[in-house]
Every structure is written in C-alpha cells, then in structure tokens.
Amino acid sequence: MPELPEIETVKRTLAPLISGAVITACRIERPQIIKHPAADEFSELIIGQRITGTGRRGKFLLIELQSGDTLIAHLRMTGRMLCTPREYPLLPHTHVIFSLDNERELRFADARRFGCLWLKRAGETDDFTGISRLGIEPFDERFGAEYLKSQLSRRRITIKQGILDQSVLAGLGNIYADEVLFAAGVAPTRKTDTISDEEWEKIAAAVPPILLSSIANNGTTFSDYLDGEGNKGNNMPFLQVYQRTGMPCNRCGTTIMKIKVGGRGTHFCPNCQK
C-alpha cells in the first residue's frame, strides 16, 4: 500500500498542479530517502528543471522533466507525494520539498521512512530502481488468461503469491489480489499448477475492472494514503473481502476469514472461494 490504483490516482491528481512548473529549490530533510544519485548531486541536478508530465510504472510514480530526466518515487507503505500551496503547514515526516515557480510545493512525506526517490538521467541505464524487473501492466493488451497461465502454471506456489509477483504483473498488491481472487471464486491458497483454464480466465477477467473501479473511486485509504491534492480515497466501502475479517460475505453471508499466505495477511470467503 499504496498500490496501482493509488499511484495512478496520485499521478492523475498531480499532473494539472505541477506540469509546466519549474523546480526552483530542493530541500532535503532526510538524505537517506534519496537513493540515486547522492542527495547533494540529486538536488543540484533537479533545480531548474521544468516538469513536463507524470507517469506510472507498476507502483512507481514517474515525474517527467524537460531534459529527459525522470524523478522516480516509490511510496512503499506510508509515503505521500503532495502538491500544496507554499503557505500550507508541512505534514509530519515531510522529508523532501521541491519549490515550484507556480507558488506551490511538491512534498514527499513518509511516516515509516521506507519510501525512496531517484533521479534517472536522460539515457541512463536504470539498474537501481527495480523497474527493469517488472512484468507487464494489467492494462497491457498482452495481459490475459494465457499470459498468467504461461507465467505461473509451471510453478508450485499459491495463486496469491503468483499474482503478487511484480515480475509477472506490475502494480497488483495485497488489497486488490484478495479482491481479484474473491471475484474469480478461487481460494488464495490454491497452487498455481492446479488452476484450471476456466479459473485462469476468471482471474484475468477480474483484474482490470477491479483496478479501474478503485481508480474511479480515488483509491483506497485505510490510514496513510492521500492523493496528490491531499484527499483520501473513497474505495473502501466497495471492497468485498479485504479488511472485512469476521463480517458476513456480501455474496453468501459466510464469515470472511483472514489467514497468512506467503507471509501476507489474506482475506477470503471460505464458501465462495473453494
């Protein structure tokens, strides 16, 4: 958390606020957040750069610069990337502040300090963020049942672990993996080499609409996530199993259970997901 829908929402909400603005100053309160290059060089290189747009790859937020450089952020568990008027009070745990020439500031805050920032130079090989190891996007035309089957059916791991593997499918995280498997009627503990062709079809068919629905609802906020303007997500009431432990299934009334799968808290309906 945040996952693909949340990063996509941050991308979309930041775009009109920062596109065209020039970064006039960079204040780094916690240098450890800057992973590449060194914090001093990062600051020197980014000052004076004009922002041309925003992008996303998996769970990575991309801020595109006129020089061809790219500011890359990963929010990890509790990171926030906000654009605010300069006079707004800083949130606690604000670690990096980019002053813009439109009287705004782009601010990176992170209570748990797991988030990261990188500056990739134009033409530079990205061997430092992990983006090069990502699989295809859920909205890629190549994504579907055959793709998932080709990537996972020969492995003997749980289907929950399989669809969370970022080298297979970029951006899907714990929340939406649980929601996808509920929609497909597949138990999260099933081994990938036991999934039928019909089940691969159901899993693949569930992914895009669940992600798109959350994007339409501004993402899901449980505690820390905010969009680029500082608004909470509205998707929580639409979740069918995630964080609904002990509550009745909306489909059959059976009590939603929570177990650990691959070390991740996993929510499912034991009746609907055989």
C-alpha positions in Angstrom: 0.0 0.0 0.0 -0.3 2.3 -2.0 -0.9 0.0 -4.9 -1.5 0.6 -8.6 -4.9 2.4 -8.2 -3.5 4.7 -5.6 -0.3 5.6 -7.6 -2.4 6.1 -10.7 -4.6 8.5 -8.8 -1.6 10.4 -7.4 -0.3 10.6 -10.9 -3.5 12.0 -12.3 -4.2 14.4 -9.5 -0.6 15.8 -9.5 -0.5 16.3 -13.3 -2.5 19.6 -13.6 -0.8 21.0 -10.5 2.8 20.5 -11.5 3.0 20.1 -15.3 4.8 23.1 -16.8 6.2 24.3 -13.4 10.0 24.8 -12.9 11.6 23.4 -9.8 13.3 26.4 -8.2 14.6 24.8 -5.0 15.0 21.4 -3.4 15.1 21.0 0.4 16.1 17.5 1.6 15.4 17.0 5.3 16.3 13.3 5.2 19.1 12.4 2.7 18.5 8.7 3.2 15.3 9.0 1.2 17.4 9.8 -1.9 18.7 6.6 -3.4 20.3 7.8 -6.6 22.4 9.8 -7.1 23.8 11.2 -3.8 21.5 13.7 -2.2 23.7 16.7 -2.9 24.0 15.8 -6.6 20.3 15.0 -6.8 19.4 18.5 -5.5 21.9 20.2 -7.8 20.6 18.3 -10.9 16.9 18.8 -10.3 16.9 22.5 -9.6 16.0 24.5 -12.7 14.3 21.6 -14.4 10.8 22.0 -15.9 8.2 19.3 -15.2 6.5 18.1 -18.4 4.2 15.5 -17.0 3.5 12.5 -14.8 3.6 8.8 -15.4 3.4 5.4 -13.6 5.1 2.0 -13.9 3.7 -0.6 -11.6 3.8 1.0 -8.2 6.4 3.6 -9.2 5.4 7.3 -9.7 7.2 9.0 -12.5 7.7 12.8 -12.8 9.0 13.6 -16.3 11.3 16.5 -16.8 12.0 18.6 -19.9 15.7 17.5 -20.1 14.6 13.9 -20.5 15.5 13.1 -16.8 12.8 11.4 -14.7 12.1 11.9 -11.0 11.0 8.4 -9.7 9.3 7.8 -6.4 8.1 4.6 -4.6 5.8 5.4 -1.7 6.2 1.9 -0.1 3.9 1.6 2.9 3.1 5.1 4.1 4.6 7.5 1.6 2.8 10.6 0.3 3.6 12.8 -2.7 1.5 16.0 -2.3 1.4 19.3 -4.2 0.3 22.2 -1.9 0.4 26.0 -1.8 3.7 27.1 -0.2 1.9 28.6 2.8 0.3 25.3 3.9 1.8 23.8 7.1 4.1 20.8 6.5 2.8 17.4 7.3 4.7 15.4 10.0 7.5 13.4 8.5 8.0 15.6 5.4 11.4 14.6 4.1 11.8 16.3 0.7 10.3 19.6 -0.5 10.5 20.8 -4.1 9.7 24.5 -4.5 7.9 25.3 -7.8 7.6 28.6 -9.7 3.8 28.5 -9.6 3.7 29.3 -5.8 3.3 25.6 -4.9 5.5 23.0 -3.3 5.8 19.3 -4.2 6.3 17.5 -0.9 7.3 13.9 -0.1 6.3 12.7 3.3 6.7 9.2 4.8 6.0 8.3 8.4 7.8 4.9 8.2 10.6 6.1 6.0 10.6 3.2 3.6 9.8 5.3 0.6 12.5 6.2 -2.0 13.3 8.9 -4.5 15.6 8.5 -7.5 16.7 10.8 -10.4 17.3 8.9 -13.6 19.2 11.0 -16.1 18.3 11.0 -19.8 19.8 8.0 -21.5 21.0 6.5 -18.2 20.5 2.8 -17.7 18.1 2.2 -14.8 19.8 -0.6 -12.8 18.9 1.0 -9.5 15.1 1.3 -9.1 13.9 -2.2 -9.9 11.6 -1.0 -12.7 13.5 -3.1 -15.3 12.5 -6.3 -13.5 8.7 -5.5 -13.6 6.3 -7.7 -15.6 3.6 -6.3 -17.9 0.9 -3.9 -16.8 -2.6 -5.2 -16.0 -4.0 -2.9 -18.8 -1.4 -4.1 -21.4 -3.1 -5.7 -24.4 -0.8 -8.8 -23.8 -2.4 -9.4 -20.4 -4.9 -12.2 -20.1 -5.5 -15.8 -19.1 -2.9 -17.2 -21.4 -0.3 -14.8 -20.2 -0.9 -15.7 -16.5 -1.0 -19.4 -17.3 2.3 -19.2 -19.2 4.0 -17.4 -16.3 2.6 -19.3 -13.3 1.2 -22.7 -14.2 4.5 -24.5 -14.1 5.4 -23.1 -10.7 4.1 -24.6 -7.5 3.3 -21.5 -5.4 0.0 -20.2 -4.1 -2.1 -18.2 -6.6 -2.0 -15.3 -4.1 1.8 -15.3 -4.3 1.7 -15.7 -8.0 -0.4 -12.7 -8.9 1.5 -10.6 -6.4 4.8 -11.4 -8.1 5.8 -8.0 -9.6 8.0 -9.7 -12.2 4.8 -11.3 -13.6 2.2 -8.5 -13.1 3.3 -4.9 -12.2 1.3 -3.0 -9.7 -1.1 -5.5 -8.2 -0.8 -5.5 -4.4 -2.3 -7.2 -1.4 -5.6 -5.4 -1.3 -6.5 -6.0 -4.9 -5.1 -9.5 -5.1 -7.6 -10.5 -2.4 -10.4 -8.7 -4.3 -9.5 -10.4 -7.6 -9.4 -13.9 -6.2 -12.8 -13.3 -4.5 -14.3 -12.1 -7.7 -12.9 -15.2 -9.5 -14.0 -17.6 -6.8 -10.5 -19.0 -6.3 -9.1 -19.7 -2.9 -5.8 -17.8 -2.3 -4.1 -21.0 -1.0 -4.6 -22.9 -4.3 -1.4 -23.9 -6.0 -0.8 -22.3 -9.4 -0.2 -25.7 -11.0 -3.8 -26.7 -10.1 -5.6 -23.7 -11.6 -7.9 -24.7 -14.5 -8.2 -22.9 -17.8 -11.6 -21.6 -16.7 -10.2 -20.3 -13.5 -7.3 -18.5 -15.3 -9.9 -16.8 -17.4 -11.9 -15.7 -14.4 -8.8 -14.4 -12.6 -7.5 -12.5 -15.6 -11.0 -11.1 -16.3 -11.3 -9.8 -12.8 -8.1 -7.7 -12.7 -8.7 -4.7 -14.9 -12.3 -3.9 -13.8 -11.4 -4.1 -10.1 -8.4 -1.8 -10.6 -10.3 0.6 -12.8 -13.2 0.8 -10.2 -10.7 1.7 -7.5 -9.1 4.4 -9.7 -12.6 5.8 -10.3 -13.0 6.0 -6.5 -9.7 7.8 -5.9 -8.1 4.7 -4.5 -8.4 3.0 -1.1 -7.5 4.8 2.2 -7.2 2.8 5.4 -4.8 5.1 7.2 -2.0 6.9 5.3 -2.8 7.1 1.6 -3.7 10.5 0.2 -3.9 11.6 -3.5 -1.7 14.3 -4.9 -4.1 17.0 -3.6 -4.3 15.6 -0.1 -7.6 13.8 -0.4 -8.5 10.4 0.9 -9.6 7.6 -1.3 -13.2 6.6 -1.5 -12.9 2.9 -2.5 -13.0 1.2 1.0 -16.8 0.7 1.1 -16.6 -1.2 -2.2 -14.1 -3.8 -1.0 -15.7 -7.3 -0.8 -13.2 -9.2 1.4 -10.1 -7.1 2.2 -10.1 -5.9 5.9 -13.6 -7.4 6.4 -12.5 -10.2 8.7 -15.4 -11.5 10.8 -18.0 -9.8 8.7 -20.6 -11.6 6.5 -19.7 -12.2 2.9 -21.8 -9.9 0.7 -22.5 -12.7 -1.7 -23.3 -15.7 0.6 -23.3 -14.5 4.2 -20.4 -16.7 5.3 -18.0 -15.1 7.7 -14.9 -13.6 5.9 -11.7 -15.1 7.2 -8.1 -13.9 7.4 -5.1 -16.1 7.1 -1.4 -15.7 6.2 -0.4 -16.7 2.7 3.3 -16.2 1.8 3.6 -14.0 4.8 0.9 -11.7 3.7 -2.4 -11.1 5.5 -5.1 -12.6 3.2 -8.8 -12.2 3.3 -11.3 -14.6 1.6 -14.7 -16.2 1.8 -14.3 -19.9 2.6 -17.6 -20.7 0.9 -17.3 -18.6 -2.3 -13.6 -19.4 -2.8 -13.4 -23.2 -2.7 
